[in-house]
Amino acid sequence: MIGIDLIKTSRMERLIERFGEKSLQRFLSQEEIKLVKNSKTAAGFWALKEAVSKALGVGIGSECAFHDIIISKTKKGAPQVILSQSIIEKYNIIDTSVSITHDGEYAIAVAAIQTKTL
């Protein structure tokens, strides 16, 4: 399953200017917030969580919340996601691959999720 998302970075910049760290806490854990360098990074993280939820076929909502998806970085700085145990079990997930890129005023993320065949 594949999901993709695009966000204009200025949208995230305005959100942070208006609500500060509280805006980040809406969709990021404290550990994820520590990885945020600027509004572009935050926008990429938003896009990545949206892309993962779209790959699941549900979007962000009651079946998959922002905090069911945790973003971390590999030793080389590449993004990776850790899903909540309930999401892993519900969707029979065995592997994930993700990527974030930025171009101009946009952050784009893609997620591929491999599931067990039942």
ABEGO torsion letter per residue (X at the ends): XBBBBBBBAAAAAAAAAAAEAAAAAAABBAAAAAABABAAAAAAAAAAAAAAAAAAGAEBEAABBAAABBBBBBAAGBBBBBBBAAAAAAAGBABBBBBBBBBEABBBBBBBBBBBBX
